[in-house]
Amino acid sequence: MLPLLPEPISFKLEPSSPRHSIAAVLAGLNESALERVALDVIREQRRHLEHAQALYEKLSTLEAEAPLDEETENLRHDYRLALLMMRAHHQITSAVIDKLGRVPRLPEDETSH
């Protein structure tokens, strides 16, 4: 006998209410599943931050060395986009941590000390 799969969840996501939409996705998760999501969104947030920081450093160096050109403009665009993505993802990270009620420790943080 095949295991029964749970019924699909209707999230009824509303674009005008991002926090409500995030809450709908997180609804019904037990603490273990929620912690797993939290660990992954924290890791992803760190990747967004590192990417934005690397672009900022590259842009700062390029602007100091060369006049404004197409490469600088493209890099500035990439940096702005990275900032937007980081800030948008921060809302997700914040909502997940709020739902969990704590900031979980990442295993890789434990081994790096």
N, CA and C of each residue as an Amber inpcrd file, in Angstrom:
protein
   339
   0.8510000  -1.1870000   0.0000000   0.0000000   0.0000000   0.0000000
   0.8900000   1.2420000   0.0000000   0.5890000   2.1630000  -0.8810000
   1.3340000   3.4150000  -0.9700000   0.9600000   4.3410000   0.1740000
   1.9530000   5.0740000   0.7050000   1.6130000   6.0350000   1.7680000
   0.7270000   7.1400000   1.2100000  -0.1690000   7.5840000   2.0330000
  -1.0670000   8.6640000   1.6170000  -0.3270000   9.9940000   1.6600000
  -0.4860000  10.7520000   0.6120000   0.1000000  12.0870000   0.5660000
  -0.8990000  13.0800000   1.1320000  -0.4070000  14.1030000   1.7980000
  -1.3390000  15.0970000   2.3260000  -2.0250000  15.8350000   1.1840000
  -3.1740000  16.3510000   1.4870000  -3.9110000  17.1500000   0.5060000
  -3.1000000  18.3890000   0.1400000  -3.1410000  18.8190000  -1.1080000
  -2.4400000  20.0620000  -1.4680000  -2.9750000  21.2300000  -0.6530000
  -2.0730000  22.1220000  -0.3160000  -2.4390000  23.2880000   0.4860000
  -2.7530000  24.4440000  -0.4490000  -3.8450000  25.1090000  -0.2220000
  -4.1710000  26.3130000  -0.9700000  -3.6530000  27.5020000  -0.1710000
  -2.6750000  28.1860000  -0.7200000  -2.0710000  29.2820000   0.0080000
  -2.8220000  30.5980000  -0.1540000  -3.5990000  30.7480000  -1.1950000
  -4.3370000  31.9830000  -1.4510000  -3.4300000  33.1960000  -1.2470000
  -2.3110000  33.1940000  -1.9510000  -1.3300000  34.2560000  -1.7960000
  -1.8550000  35.5590000  -2.3850000  -1.7260000  36.5930000  -1.6200000
  -2.1890000  37.9090000  -2.0360000  -0.9780000  38.8040000  -2.2340000
  -0.7590000  39.3080000  -3.4640000   0.4250000  40.1240000  -3.6970000
   0.4710000  41.3900000  -2.8560000  -0.6580000  41.8790000  -2.4010000
  -0.6680000  43.1190000  -1.6340000  -0.2620000  42.9010000  -0.1790000
  -0.1110000  41.6630000   0.2350000   0.1950000  41.3830000   1.6300000
   1.3080000  40.3390000   1.7370000   2.5650000  40.7520000   1.5550000
   3.6460000  39.7710000   1.5520000   3.8150000  39.0320000   2.8770000
   3.6390000  39.7170000   4.0050000   3.7950000  39.0330000   5.2910000
   2.7000000  37.9870000   5.4780000   1.5030000  38.3150000   5.0490000
   0.4210000  37.3450000   5.1520000   0.7160000  36.1460000   4.2620000
   1.2530000  36.3860000   3.0910000   1.5860000  35.3030000   2.1770000
   2.6620000  34.4080000   2.7700000   3.6600000  34.9890000   3.3850000
   4.7220000  34.2010000   4.0210000   4.1270000  33.3830000   5.1590000
   3.2710000  34.0030000   5.9430000   2.6280000  33.2950000   7.0520000
   1.8090000  32.1110000   6.5340000   1.1610000  32.2770000   5.3960000
   0.3680000  31.1880000   4.8240000   1.2560000  30.0180000   4.4290000
   2.4230000  30.3080000   3.8910000   3.3530000  29.2530000   3.5050000
   3.8810000  28.5240000   4.7390000   4.0810000  29.2470000   5.8180000
   4.6480000  28.6650000   7.0420000   3.6050000  27.9890000   7.9270000
   2.3470000  28.2860000   7.6790000   1.2710000  27.7370000   8.5180000
   1.3160000  26.2130000   8.5020000   1.1590000  25.6480000   9.6640000
   1.0770000  24.2040000   9.7590000   2.4130000  23.4840000   9.8560000
   3.5210000  24.2110000   9.7580000   4.8180000  23.5560000   9.8940000
   5.0910000  23.2820000  11.3730000   5.5820000  22.0970000  11.6790000
   5.9680000  21.8240000  13.0590000   7.3050000  22.5120000  13.3280000
   7.7520000  22.5030000  14.5810000   8.9590000  23.2380000  14.9440000
  10.1860000  22.7370000  14.1910000  10.2810000  21.4420000  14.0060000
  11.4330000  20.8710000  13.3000000  11.4830000  21.3500000  11.8480000
  10.3540000  21.3070000  11.1720000  10.2940000  21.7660000   9.7810000
  10.5430000  23.2620000   9.6980000  10.0110000  24.0050000  10.6440000
  10.1980000  25.4550000  10.6600000  11.6650000  25.8040000  10.9170000
  12.3210000  25.0660000  11.7980000  13.7430000  25.3180000  12.0490000
  14.5700000  25.0200000  10.8050000  14.2220000  23.9700000  10.1000000
  14.9440000  23.6480000   8.8580000  14.7930000  24.7770000   7.8360000
  13.5880000  25.3010000   7.7020000  13.3630000  26.4340000   6.8040000
  14.1720000  27.6390000   7.2790000  14.1540000  27.8910000   8.5860000
  14.8870000  29.0360000   9.1350000  16.3800000  28.9290000   8.8280000
  16.9590000  27.7530000   9.0210000  18.3810000  27.5650000   8.7330000
  18.6800000  27.8680000   7.2670000  17.8230000  27.3900000   6.3900000
  18.0470000  27.6230000   4.9530000  17.8690000  29.0890000   4.5640000
  16.8780000  29.7720000   5.1370000  16.7020000  31.1830000   4.7680000
  17.8240000  32.0470000   5.3530000  18.3510000  31.6610000   6.5050000
  19.4890000  32.3950000   7.0670000  20.7060000  32.2180000   6.1610000
  20.9470000  30.9940000   5.7270000  22.0630000  30.7490000   4.7990000
  21.8900000  31.5580000   3.5160000  20.6780000  31.5730000   3.0010000
  20.4070000  32.3220000   1.7630000  20.5920000  33.8180000   1.9910000
  20.1650000  34.3110000   3.1410000  20.3430000  35.7310000   3.4510000
  21.8260000  36.0820000   3.4970000  22.6020000  35.1990000   4.0750000
  24.0530000  35.4260000   4.1110000  24.6400000  35.4710000   2.7000000
  24.1650000  34.5970000   1.8160000  24.6450000  34.6110000   0.4230000
  24.2930000  35.9380000  -0.2560000  23.0710000  36.4180000  -0.0210000
  22.6700000  37.7130000  -0.5900000  23.5720000  38.8310000  -0.0760000
  23.8530000  38.8220000   1.2130000  24.7050000  39.8380000   1.8110000
  26.1250000  39.7810000   1.2380000  26.6860000  38.5890000   1.1480000
  28.0380000  38.4340000   0.6020000  28.1090000  38.8920000  -0.8490000
  27.0840000  38.5650000  -1.6280000  27.0480000  38.9780000  -3.0300000
  26.9910000  40.5030000  -3.1420000  26.1100000  41.1270000  -2.3720000
  25.9960000  42.5890000  -2.3950000  27.3060000  43.2370000  -1.9490000
  27.9320000  42.6880000  -0.9220000  29.1980000  43.2400000  -0.4290000
  30.2890000  43.1270000  -1.4840000  30.3700000  41.9890000  -2.1630000
  31.3810000  41.8050000  -3.2090000  31.1620000  42.7970000  -4.3550000
  29.9210000  43.0050000  -4.7430000  29.6220000  43.9760000  -5.7970000
  29.9690000  45.3950000  -5.3540000  29.6740000  45.7210000  -4.1110000
  29.9960000  47.0460000  -3.5830000  31.5010000  47.2910000  -3.6330000
  32.2610000  46.3140000  -3.1850000  33.7200000  46.4660000  -3.1860000
  34.2640000  46.6190000  -4.6040000  33.7510000  45.8130000  -5.5120000
  34.1880000  45.9020000  -6.9080000  33.8030000  47.2520000  -7.5090000
  32.5910000  47.7030000  -7.2160000  32.1260000  48.9900000  -7.7260000
  32.9570000  50.1310000  -7.1540000  33.2520000  50.0860000  -5.8720000
  34.0650000  51.1350000  -5.2490000  35.4340000  51.2260000  -5.9020000
  36.0480000  50.0880000  -6.1410000  37.3570000  50.0520000  -6.7840000
  37.2720000  50.5870000  -8.2060000  36.2840000  50.1510000  -8.9420000
  36.1270000  50.5720000 -10.3360000  35.8700000  52.0740000 -10.4340000
  35.0280000  52.6020000  -9.5710000  34.7230000  54.0390000  -9.6000000
  35.9470000  54.8730000  -9.2370000  36.8000000  54.3620000  -8.3590000
  38.0020000  55.0940000  -7.9610000  39.0550000  55.0940000  -9.0650000
  39.0600000  54.0460000  -9.8790000  40.0960000  53.8920000 -10.8920000
  39.7210000  54.4330000 -12.2620000  38.4490000  54.4200000 -12.5910000
  38.0530000  54.7450000 -13.9660000  36.8760000  55.7060000 -13.9840000
  36.7690000  56.4450000 -15.0430000  35.5890000  57.3050000 -15.1960000
  34.3480000  56.4410000 -15.4270000  33.2200000  57.0730000 -15.2930000
  31.9710000  56.3410000 -15.5060000  31.9070000  55.8490000 -16.9390000
  31.6410000  54.5800000 -17.0820000  31.4820000  53.9870000 -18.3970000
  30.4020000  52.9150000 -18.3140000  30.2420000  52.1870000 -19.3970000
  29.1760000  51.1840000 -19.4470000  29.4010000  50.0760000 -18.4150000
  30.6370000  49.6620000 -18.2270000  30.9400000  48.6190000 -17.2510000
  30.5620000  49.0670000 -15.8390000  30.8860000  50.3130000 -15.5170000
  30.5500000  50.8460000 -14.1950000  29.0400000  50.9240000 -14.0170000
  28.3550000  51.3890000 -15.0350000  26.8920000  51.4760000 -14.9620000
  26.2680000  50.0980000 -14.7940000  26.7730000  49.1100000 -15.5240000
  26.2480000  47.7440000 -15.3970000  26.5000000  47.1920000 -13.9940000
  27.6690000  47.4740000 -13.4600000  27.9910000  47.0190000 -12.1110000
  27.1200000  47.7290000 -11.0730000  26.8870000  49.0080000 -11.2790000
  26.0020000  49.7620000 -10.3760000  24.5940000  49.1660000 -10.4110000
  24.1290000  48.8210000 -11.6070000  22.8160000  48.1850000 -11.7510000
  22.7820000  46.8530000 -10.9900000  23.8170000  46.0290000 -11.1690000
  23.8850000  44.7380000 -10.4880000  23.8870000  44.9130000  -8.9740000
  24.5970000  45.9450000  -8.4960000  24.6480000  46.2170000  -7.0610000
  23.2760000  46.6290000  -6.5350000  22.5960000  47.5090000  -7.2530000
  21.2460000  47.9170000  -6.8290000  20.3120000  46.7140000  -6.7710000
  20.3840000  45.8740000  -7.7940000  19.5480000  44.6770000  -7.8280000
  19.8820000  43.7550000  -6.6570000  21.1590000  43.5970000  -6.3680000
  21.5760000  42.7630000  -5.2310000  21.0280000  43.3170000  -3.9180000
  21.0490000  44.6400000  -3.7650000  20.4890000  45.2560000  -2.5550000
  18.9940000  45.0000000  -2.4440000  18.2780000  45.1400000  -3.5620000
  16.8380000  44.8770000  -3.5490000  16.5440000  43.4330000  -3.1640000
  17.2880000  42.5140000  -3.7550000  17.0630000  41.1020000  -3.4670000
  17.3960000  40.7860000  -2.0060000  18.4570000  41.3780000  -1.4990000
  18.8400000  41.1500000  -0.1110000  17.7620000  41.6840000   0.8350000
  17.2710000  42.8650000   0.5560000  16.2550000  43.4590000   1.4430000
  14.9280000  42.7330000   1.3510000  14.5670000  42.3050000   0.1600000
  13.3320000  41.5340000   0.0100000  13.4510000  40.2030000   0.7500000
  14.5950000  39.5570000   0.6170000  14.8010000  38.2800000   1.2940000
  14.8620000  38.4670000   2.8110000  15.3120000  39.6350000   3.2500000
  15.3480000  39.9180000   4.6870000  13.9430000  39.8260000   5.2890000
  12.9410000  40.2510000   4.5450000  11.5630000  40.1550000   5.0360000
  11.1730000  38.6940000   5.2610000  11.6020000  37.8290000   4.3450000
  11.3180000  36.4010000   4.4940000  12.0340000  35.8620000   5.7260000
  13.3160000  36.1910000   5.8420000  14.1070000  35.7200000   6.9720000
  13.4850000  36.1630000   8.2910000  13.1030000  37.4140000   8.3530000
  12.4950000  37.9620000   9.5640000  11.1810000  37.2490000   9.9060000
  10.3530000  37.0170000   8.9100000   9.0650000  36.3540000   9.1530000
   9.2580000  34.9250000   9.6450000  10.2230000  34.2180000   9.0650000
  10.4670000  32.8330000   9.4790000  11.0000000  32.7940000  10.9100000
  11.9450000  33.6640000  11.2200000  12.5050000  33.6990000  12.5780000
  11.4320000  34.1100000  13.5870000  10.5970000  35.0780000  13.2190000
   9.4920000  35.4730000  14.1050000   8.5690000  34.2900000  14.3770000
   8.2620000  33.5320000  13.3410000   7.3690000  32.3790000  13.4950000
   8.0180000  31.3060000  14.3750000   9.3160000  31.0810000  14.1820000
  10.0350000  30.0930000  14.9880000  10.1810000  30.5660000  16.4250000
  10.3230000  31.8750000  16.6170000  10.4320000  32.4340000  17.9570000
  11.8510000  32.5250000  18.4890000  12.8180000  32.2070000  17.6460000
  14.2230000  32.2690000  18.0460000  15.0860000  32.2060000  16.7910000
  16.3440000  32.5820000  16.9530000  17.3020000  32.4580000  15.8520000
  18.0580000  31.1590000  16.0770000  17.8880000  30.1980000  15.1750000
  18.5800000  28.9210000  15.3730000  20.0780000  29.0480000  15.0870000
  20.8590000  28.2240000  15.7430000  22.3060000  28.1880000  15.4860000
  22.5600000  27.3130000  14.2660000  23.3580000  27.8390000  13.3490000
  23.7170000  27.0600000  12.1780000  24.8720000  26.1330000  12.5420000
  24.7900000  24.8860000  12.1230000  25.8660000  23.9350000  12.4520000
  27.2340000  24.4270000  12.0130000  27.3260000  25.0790000  10.8630000
  28.6270000  25.5590000  10.3870000  29.1790000  26.6700000  11.2680000
  28.3360000  27.3960000  11.9750000  28.8040000  28.4220000  12.9100000
  29.4300000  27.7790000  14.1470000  28.8970000  26.6520000  14.5460000
  29.4010000  25.9280000  15.7150000  30.8060000  25.3900000  15.4620000
  31.0720000  24.9290000  14.2460000  32.3550000  24.3100000  13.9390000
  33.4260000  25.3300000  13.5770000  33.0320000  26.5530000  13.3050000
  34.0160000  27.5610000  12.8880000  34.6730000  28.2690000  14.0610000
  34.2310000  27.9990000  15.2790000  34.8080000  28.6780000  16.4550000
  35.8030000  27.8130000  17.1570000
